[in-house]
Structures are given as structure tokens and as C-alpha cells.
């Protein structure tokens, strides 16, 4: 028999979200009449902005016309989208980027999982705990040493600067699952640490549009020197409802370098090589839809989407807080991080919520050891279901 990559045997048996889906499916089979409301996986429920749909239709028509038909596109992304990304997401905030530094992809999950391929397998990786599972699992698959940074309530769920040398660091702000947002001062500490130790930060800012406080950073590049140490990942999924359409982008600065075969190497060059070898690019019609996000109509419609989900977050937080529970998040992020009553385990609460309220959430322990005793709910449901779910939870009298 062919020998396998044994690092896969070091993973948890199942990826968190499919494992939860399996439990829900089994419950539905036993209780076919149950009205299940899901506030678990972070999938959106509102339709695409009209501006994006109109762009999709127009681009689809172009693909049906011999004069405007397009085949393979540039793997890095079409210039029309890259230029609008730079203009609206960076130059508008005083950040300069070159088109060569932006790579359009089919999702932030793919990017944070794939970027580790350009780094050596013998480096040390630091991830927060609790953590989005992809950061951890993809590095375990590569056989790397992964160290966890506890994120506790007493430090507002912000990972502390480690007293060891980490080569690769994953940061997520606004954070999934806790909803915490790192301040400029905290990010500066991480940038300084990375410079001192020759580290690289993978900064996941997929939820940047949910930040409401004007003094909180949307990009790590708002911190001086960050281009020398950080890669930034962003997505249209939660911003404009692209979870089923798939489009994201990653910034790999030209100032960012690594070491190989006794010389300095541009990480941008390595990622471009990997990107062009393993990826054929996001479909033209999807990139036109993403470009429409930056139109005046698109911006207004995206703002409405964000307000809709953040109102849901407020409803959940207010409802749970009225029960005397301690609730985090939901103010600058679409996630609610609920502290469970003393002694209640995360997966036990999942079972209680499913069986007694027919509501699905995500056990905090699924995000790491420090998530035990917590529970994540998302604000991505419909308004009707969000209100109904909170009313059901209130009847549990926790």
C-alpha cells in the first residue's frame, strides 16, 4: 500500500462544522417535525446586493457573445477588480499598494489554508486559542510545531505576545469566534515582535466591515512597518454575501521577505508561483460581481446588509444578557461569544439547545481548549429566526 501523509492522523477525527452538521442531521432524522433554527455556521442568509446581481447578469451576457467572451483569465485576478480593491479598501485609508501585491482568490478560508505552503515545514507556528480551525489544521497537516496563545476573558480575548520565538503567527480581527477586535496599540506590539524575531503575521480581516468604532484598525497596514512582516487576507463572503459565489483577496507585500538557500526571497514571488501553478483564477462573472461592491449602489447595499446582521447581533446579545448571562462580541463583529453557566460544558450545551430549543450554535471547545465553557452564536440568520431563537433560549431559564 502507498504510504500516506501521517500528519493527517494527528488531526481531530472530523472538521468542526461538518461534525456539527452530522449531529443536526441525526437529530432531524429522529425528530422530522422539529423546526430547527441555525445560528451555528457563519453562513449568510440575505440575498446578494442588487448591484452585484446586475453585474453578474451583464457579465454572463458578455460570455454569451463571441465579441466579449473570455476564456482563462489572469490567475492573480483581473486588473479592474484589483484596482478597485486598492482604491477603496486601502488608498481610502491612506495605505499605498501595488497591483502586484494583490491576489484575487475563491475564498479567505482557501487563502489562510494555502498560504502556509510557501513556508518550511520545520518552523514554529503560533495560533490563538480559541481559534478558527483552518489555521491550526492546515499546519498540523504539514507536520509543523503549533503553539497556542490563550485568549481569556481577563485580557479581552486578545492573544498575548509570546515569550518564545514564533515564525508564523495567525491573527484574526475582528475575531472568529470571540468577536474581539485588536487595537492599533496591540497590533503595533505584534508588528514589533515580528520585526524583532523575523516572523510573518497572517492577518485575517475578513470581518473588517463589521467594525463600528472609528478608532479600531481595519487593516494591519495601518501600523507602520507592517508591510515588512504581514500578509493580509480579506473576503467578500460576509461583507456582500458571497459565501456561495466565492471571491476574496490576499495582500502579499513586496517588502516581505523570507530566507531560502542562503539568500533573501520575496514571499510575493513564491506566492505568485504557487498561485499560478495550483489555481486558475476566479471566474470573470464573479469578479465583475465583486467589482460592483465598490460602486455607489453596491456600497449602499452592502452597508444595509451589515446593518441587518449587526441588528441581529444586538438582538441576540440583548436577549442573552437579559437572562443574566455574560455575553461578549456582537458590537464590532457578527459573532456572539456566550459564557456558559458554571460547570456547563460546551458540547453539553449544544445538545441542550438543540433538543430543548431546536436552536443550533457552535460549542466553544470546538475552537480550542480555551473555548470550553463558551458557546458561539452568529447573527447571520434571518431577522424572524433570530428573534424566534432568542425567545426559545429565554424559555430555557438558564
C-alpha positions as CSV (number, residue, x, y, z in Angstrom):
1,X,0.0,0.0,0.0
2,X,1.1,3.6,-0.7
3,X,2.3,5.4,2.4
4,X,0.1,8.3,3.5
5,X,0.9,11.7,5.0
6,X,0.8,10.6,8.6
7,X,0.3,14.1,9.8
8,X,-3.4,13.7,8.9
9,X,-3.6,11.2,11.6
10,X,-2.8,13.9,14.1
11,X,-5.9,15.8,13.3
12,X,-9.2,15.7,15.1
13,X,-11.3,13.0,13.5
14,X,-13.7,15.5,11.9
15,X,-13.6,19.1,10.9
16,X,-15.7,21.1,13.4
17,X,-18.6,22.3,11.2
18,X,-19.3,19.1,9.3
19,X,-19.2,17.3,12.6
20,X,-21.9,19.6,13.9
21,X,-23.9,19.3,10.7
22,X,-23.9,15.5,11.2
23,X,-25.2,15.8,14.7
24,X,-28.0,18.1,13.5
25,X,-28.8,15.7,10.6
26,X,-29.1,12.8,13.0
27,X,-31.4,14.8,15.3
28,X,-33.6,15.7,12.4
29,X,-33.9,12.1,11.3
30,X,-35.2,11.2,14.8
31,X,-37.4,14.3,15.0
32,X,-38.6,15.1,11.4
33,X,-41.1,17.7,12.6
34,X,-38.6,19.7,14.5
35,X,-38.3,23.4,13.4
36,X,-34.5,23.8,13.6
37,X,-33.0,27.3,13.6
38,X,-29.3,27.5,12.9
39,X,-27.2,30.2,14.4
40,X,-24.2,28.0,14.1
41,X,-22.1,28.1,11.0
42,X,-21.3,31.6,9.8
43,X,-23.2,31.4,6.6
44,X,-25.2,34.4,5.4
45,X,-28.9,34.4,4.6
46,X,-29.6,37.7,2.9
47,X,-29.5,37.7,-1.0
48,X,-26.7,39.3,-2.9
49,X,-26.7,43.1,-3.3
50,X,-28.7,44.1,-6.4
51,X,-25.7,45.8,-7.8
52,X,-23.8,42.5,-7.8
53,X,-26.6,40.6,-9.3
54,X,-26.9,43.1,-12.1
55,X,-23.2,42.8,-12.7
56,X,-23.4,39.1,-12.8
57,X,-26.2,39.2,-15.4
58,X,-24.3,41.7,-17.6
59,X,-21.1,39.6,-17.4
60,X,-23.0,36.5,-18.2
61,X,-24.4,38.1,-21.3
62,X,-20.8,39.0,-22.3
63,X,-19.8,35.4,-22.0
64,X,-22.6,34.5,-24.5
65,X,-21.3,36.9,-27.1
66,X,-18.4,35.9,-29.3
67,X,-17.1,39.5,-29.3
68,X,-16.9,39.7,-25.5
69,X,-16.4,36.1,-24.5
70,X,-13.5,35.4,-22.2
71,X,-11.6,32.2,-21.5
72,X,-8.8,31.8,-19.0
73,X,-8.3,34.9,-17.0
74,X,-5.2,36.1,-15.1
75,X,-4.6,33.8,-12.1
76,X,-3.9,36.8,-9.9
77,X,-7.2,38.5,-10.8
78,X,-8.5,40.9,-13.4
79,X,-7.0,44.4,-13.2
80,X,-10.4,46.1,-13.0
81,X,-11.1,44.4,-9.6
82,X,-7.6,44.8,-8.2
83,X,-7.6,48.5,-9.0
84,X,-10.9,49.0,-7.2
85,X,-9.8,47.0,-4.2
86,X,-6.7,49.1,-3.8
87,X,-8.6,52.4,-4.4
88,X,-11.5,51.6,-2.0
89,X,-10.0,49.3,0.7
90,X,-6.5,50.8,1.0
91,X,-5.9,54.2,-0.6
92,X,-9.1,55.5,1.0
93,X,-7.4,54.8,4.4
94,X,-4.0,56.2,3.4
95,X,-2.4,52.9,2.5
96,X,-0.5,52.5,-0.7
97,X,-0.3,49.2,-2.5
98,X,0.9,48.0,-5.9
99,X,-1.4,45.9,-8.1
100,X,1.3,43.2,-8.0
101,X,0.7,42.8,-4.2
102,X,-3.0,41.9,-4.5
103,X,-4.1,38.3,-5.4
104,X,-7.8,37.6,-6.0
105,X,-9.0,34.1,-4.8
106,X,-12.0,32.0,-4.3
107,X,-12.2,32.5,-0.5
108,X,-10.4,33.5,2.7
109,X,-10.6,30.0,4.0
110,X,-8.7,28.8,1.0
111,X,-6.1,31.6,1.4
112,X,-5.4,31.1,5.1
113,X,-5.1,27.3,4.4
114,X,-2.9,27.6,1.3
115,X,-0.5,30.3,2.3
116,X,1.3,28.1,4.7
117,X,2.6,26.0,1.7
118,X,5.3,28.6,0.9
119,X,6.9,28.2,4.4
120,X,9.2,25.5,5.6
121,X,7.6,22.5,7.5
122,X,10.1,22.9,10.4
123,X,9.0,26.3,11.5
124,X,7.1,27.1,14.7
125,X,3.5,28.4,14.3
126,X,1.5,30.4,16.8
127,X,-2.3,30.5,16.8
128,X,-4.8,31.9,19.2
129,X,-6.9,29.6,21.4
130,X,-9.8,29.7,20.7
131,X,-9.1,29.7,17.0
132,X,-10.7,29.3,13.6
133,X,-9.8,25.6,13.0
134,X,-8.3,26.1,9.5
135,X,-5.3,27.9,10.9
136,X,-4.5,25.0,13.2
137,X,-5.5,22.1,11.0
138,X,-3.6,23.1,7.8
139,X,-0.3,23.4,9.8
140,X,-0.9,20.1,11.5
141,X,-1.3,18.6,8.0
142,X,2.1,20.0,7.2
143,X,3.7,18.5,10.3
144,X,4.6,21.8,11.9
145,X,5.0,22.5,15.5
146,X,2.0,24.6,16.6
147,X,1.9,26.5,19.9
148,X,-1.3,28.1,21.2
149,X,-1.8,31.6,22.6
150,X,-4.5,31.5,25.3
151,X,-7.2,34.2,24.7
152,X,-9.0,34.7,28.0
153,X,-11.8,37.0,29.2
154,X,-9.5,38.8,31.6
155,X,-7.4,40.1,28.6
156,X,-10.5,40.7,26.4
157,X,-9.7,37.6,24.4
158,X,-6.6,39.2,22.9
159,X,-3.6,36.9,22.4
160,X,-0.6,37.9,24.5
161,X,2.8,38.4,22.9
162,X,4.6,35.1,23.4
163,X,7.9,34.6,25.4
164,X,9.0,32.2,22.7
165,X,10.0,32.7,19.0
166,X,7.2,32.0,16.6
167,X,8.0,32.1,12.9
168,X,4.4,32.2,11.6
169,X,1.6,33.9,13.5
170,X,-2.1,33.8,12.7
171,X,-4.2,36.8,13.9
172,X,-7.9,37.3,13.2
173,X,-9.5,40.7,13.9
174,X,-12.5,41.1,14.3
175,X,-12.0,37.7,15.8
176,X,-13.8,34.5,14.9
177,X,-15.1,33.1,17.3
178,X,-14.9,35.6,20.2
179,X,-15.8,38.9,18.3
180,X,-12.9,40.7,19.9
181,X,-11.0,43.4,17.9
182,X,-7.3,44.2,18.3
183,X,-6.5,47.9,18.8
184,X,-3.7,49.7,17.0
185,X,-1.5,49.6,20.1
186,X,-2.0,45.8,20.3
187,X,-1.2,45.4,16.6
188,X,1.9,47.5,16.9
189,X,3.1,45.1,19.6
190,X,2.7,42.3,17.2
191,X,4.4,44.1,14.4
192,X,7.3,45.0,16.6
193,X,7.5,41.4,17.8
194,X,7.6,40.1,14.2
195,X,10.3,42.5,13.2
196,X,12.4,41.5,16.2
197,X,12.0,37.8,15.6
198,X,11.9,37.7,11.8
199,X,8.4,36.4,11.9
200,X,5.5,36.6,9.5
201,X,1.9,37.5,10.5
202,X,-1.1,36.1,8.6
203,X,-3.7,38.8,9.4
204,X,-7.3,37.6,8.7
205,X,-9.5,40.7,8.5
206,X,-12.5,39.0,6.7
207,X,-14.9,40.8,9.1
208,X,-13.5,44.3,8.8
209,X,-16.7,45.9,7.6
210,X,-18.4,45.0,10.9
211,X,-16.1,47.3,12.9
212,X,-18.1,50.2,14.1
213,X,-15.7,52.0,16.4
214,X,-13.7,54.5,14.3
215,X,-10.5,54.2,16.3
216,X,-10.2,50.4,15.7
217,X,-8.0,49.4,12.8
218,X,-9.5,47.7,9.7
219,X,-6.1,46.7,8.2
220,X,-2.8,45.7,9.8
221,X,-1.1,48.0,7.3
222,X,-2.4,51.0,9.3
223,X,0.5,50.1,11.6
224,X,3.9,51.5,10.4
225,X,6.2,48.8,9.2
226,X,3.5,46.1,8.9
227,X,4.2,45.6,5.2
228,X,7.6,44.2,6.1
229,X,6.1,41.4,8.3
230,X,2.4,40.8,7.4
231,X,0.2,39.2,4.9
232,X,-3.5,40.3,4.9
233,X,-6.5,38.2,4.0
234,X,-9.9,39.6,3.2
235,X,-13.2,38.3,1.8
236,X,-16.4,39.3,0.1
237,X,-18.3,36.5,1.7
238,X,-19.6,38.1,4.9
239,X,-19.3,41.6,3.5
240,X,-21.5,41.2,0.5
241,X,-23.0,37.7,0.9
242,X,-20.6,35.9,-1.4
243,X,-20.4,32.6,0.6
244,X,-22.0,30.7,-2.3
245,X,-20.4,32.9,-5.1
246,X,-16.8,32.7,-3.7
247,X,-14.4,35.6,-4.0
248,X,-11.7,37.0,-1.7
249,X,-8.3,38.5,-1.9
250,X,-4.9,38.4,-0.2
251,X,-2.2,41.1,0.0
252,X,1.4,39.9,-0.1
253,X,3.6,43.0,0.2
254,X,6.8,43.2,-1.9
255,X,8.6,44.3,1.2
256,X,8.0,40.9,2.8
257,X,10.9,38.5,2.6
258,X,11.9,35.0,3.7
259,X,15.1,33.0,3.7
260,X,16.0,30.1,1.4
261,X,19.2,28.5,0.1
262,X,21.3,31.2,1.8
263,X,19.5,34.2,0.3
264,X,16.6,36.5,0.8
265,X,13.5,35.6,-1.2
266,X,10.4,37.7,-1.9
267,X,7.3,35.9,-0.5
268,X,5.3,37.7,-3.2
269,X,7.3,35.8,-5.8
270,X,6.7,32.5,-4.0
271,X,3.0,33.0,-3.6
272,X,2.7,34.1,-7.3
273,X,4.4,30.9,-8.3
274,X,2.1,28.8,-6.1
275,X,-1.0,30.7,-7.2
276,X,-0.3,30.3,-10.9
277,X,0.6,26.7,-10.5
278,X,-2.4,25.5,-8.5
279,X,-5.1,28.0,-9.3
280,X,-6.9,29.0,-12.5
281,X,-8.4,32.2,-11.2
282,X,-11.9,33.3,-10.0
283,X,-14.5,33.3,-12.8
284,X,-14.8,36.5,-14.8
285,X,-18.5,37.0,-13.9
286,X,-17.8,36.6,-10.2
287,X,-15.0,39.2,-10.3
288,X,-17.4,41.6,-12.1
289,X,-19.9,41.0,-9.3
290,X,-17.2,41.7,-6.7
291,X,-16.2,44.9,-8.5
292,X,-19.9,46.0,-8.2
293,X,-19.4,46.0,-4.4
294,X,-17.4,49.2,-4.9
295,X,-20.0,51.1,-6.9
296,X,-22.1,53.7,-5.1
297,X,-25.1,51.4,-5.3
298,X,-23.0,48.5,-4.1
299,X,-21.6,50.4,-1.1
300,X,-25.1,51.5,0.0
301,X,-26.5,47.9,-0.3
302,X,-23.5,46.4,1.5
303,X,-24.0,48.9,4.3
304,X,-27.6,47.8,4.6
305,X,-26.5,44.1,4.8
306,X,-24.0,44.9,7.5
307,X,-26.7,46.8,9.5
308,X,-29.1,44.0,9.1
309,X,-26.7,41.4,10.6
310,X,-25.5,43.7,13.3
311,X,-29.1,44.4,14.4
312,X,-29.4,40.7,14.7
313,X,-26.3,40.6,16.8
314,X,-27.8,43.3,19.1
315,X,-31.0,41.3,19.4
316,X,-29.1,38.2,20.4
317,X,-26.8,40.0,22.8
318,X,-29.6,41.9,24.5
319,X,-31.7,38.8,24.9
320,X,-29.0,36.7,26.4
321,X,-27.8,39.5,28.6
322,X,-31.3,39.9,30.0
323,X,-31.0,36.3,31.3
324,X,-28.1,37.4,33.5
325,X,-25.6,35.7,31.2
326,X,-22.2,37.1,30.3
327,X,-22.0,37.9,26.6
328,X,-19.1,39.1,24.5
329,X,-18.8,40.2,20.9
330,X,-21.7,41.4,18.8
331,X,-20.6,45.0,18.8
332,X,-17.8,45.1,16.2
333,X,-18.3,41.6,14.8
334,X,-21.1,39.4,13.8
335,X,-20.4,36.8,16.4
336,X,-21.8,36.4,19.9
337,X,-19.4,34.6,22.4
338,X,-21.5,33.4,25.3
339,X,-20.1,32.4,28.6
340,X,-22.0,29.3,29.8
341,X,-23.2,28.9,33.4
342,X,-20.6,27.4,35.7
343,X,-20.0,23.7,35.2
344,X,-21.8,23.5,31.8
345,X,-19.7,22.0,29.1
346,X,-19.8,23.4,25.5
347,X,-21.0,20.3,23.8
348,X,-23.5,19.5,26.6
349,X,-25.0,23.0,26.0
350,X,-25.1,22.2,22.2
351,X,-27.2,19.2,23.0
352,X,-29.5,21.1,25.4
353,X,-30.0,23.9,22.9
354,X,-30.7,21.5,20.1
355,X,-33.0,19.2,21.9
356,X,-34.9,21.7,24.1
357,X,-35.0,24.8,21.9
358,X,-34.3,23.4,18.4
359,X,-31.6,26.0,18.0
360,X,-28.1,25.2,16.7
361,X,-24.9,27.0,17.7
362,X,-21.2,26.2,17.9
363,X,-19.6,24.7,21.0
364,X,-16.7,26.9,22.1
365,X,-14.5,23.9,22.8
366,X,-14.6,23.1,19.1
367,X,-12.3,26.2,18.7
368,X,-9.8,25.1,21.3
369,X,-9.3,24.3,24.9
370,X,-9.8,27.9,26.0
371,X,-13.2,27.8,24.3
372,X,-14.5,25.3,26.8
373,X,-17.3,26.8,28.8
374,X,-18.2,29.2,25.9
375,X,-20.6,29.0,23.0
376,X,-20.7,30.8,19.7
377,X,-23.8,32.2,18.0
378,X,-23.9,34.0,14.7
379,X,-26.0,37.0,13.6
380,X,-26.3,35.7,10.0
381,X,-29.8,34.2,10.3
382,X,-33.0,35.9,9.2
383,X,-34.5,38.5,11.5
384,X,-37.5,36.3,12.1
385,X,-35.4,33.3,13.0
386,X,-33.1,35.4,15.1
387,X,-35.9,36.7,17.2
388,X,-37.5,33.3,17.4
389,X,-34.3,31.7,18.5
390,X,-33.7,34.2,21.3
391,X,-37.3,33.7,22.5
392,X,-36.7,29.9,22.7
393,X,-33.4,30.3,24.6
394,X,-35.1,32.7,27.0
395,X,-37.7,29.9,27.9
396,X,-34.9,27.6,28.9
397,X,-34.4,29.7,32.0
398,X,-30.6,29.2,32.1
